[in-house]
Amino acid sequence: MRVSPRKRANTALIGIAGVHHVVSELSRRGLVALATSRNTAAYDIVVTTPRGTRHANIQVKTAQKRVSFFRMPPSSKVMTGPHDFYVLLRWLRSQNCYEGFMLSGRAARTEVEKGEKFQRRRMAAGTRQGIVPSLYVGRKVEARAKRWRKTWLTWTLSRGESPSRYGS
């Protein structure tokens, strides 16, 4: 049976595809990356160096098209420990690949807080009805998005640098 290209894919499957993409890429970089079970709160992937001397916890947000906003938990629930990271993936149909962005948990919380503040101002002005926690990677933050893209392309735990230095 052929599925129409216009029919939306199951969002859970899209998310799982993103998690496995990140696991695959980190494994290719020489790290031990393990997807958690779907019932694990806050983390999709736990990654360590082969010797287990360093680790990181990663939450993955995946979109099936080139979006400029990624839905996130409310800023108060964004994990911000020194080993917490967020990877944002969006599918670039023209290039047939994912584009990735990586931020530390602290940087992600800061960005979500900015978005919530902006949305609260819109609510006060009467042009918005509610708040949708999200992280923006569009043109208005191009310099930051470029840095987050580079972080995803180069990030590893094996450098001898503290993982909390990435994505801030």
Sequence and secondary structure as in RCSB ss.txt:
>XXXX:A:sequence
MRVSPRKRANTALIGIAGVHHVVSELSRRGLVALATSRNTAAYDIVVTTPRGTRHANIQVKTAQKRVSFFRMPPS
SKVMTGPHDFYVLLRWLRSQNCYEGFMLSGRAARTEVEKGEKFQRRRMAAGTRQGIVPSLYVGRKVEARAKRWRK
TWLTWTLSRGESPSRYGS
>XXXX:A:secstr
    TTS   HHHHHHHHHHHHHHHHHHTT EEEE  TT SS SEEEE TTSS EEEEEEEEESS  SEEE   G
GGS  STTEEEEEEEEETTTTEEEEEEEEHHHHHHHHHHHHHHHHHHHHTTS S    EEE SGGGHHHHHHHHH
HHHH  STTSS GGGTT 
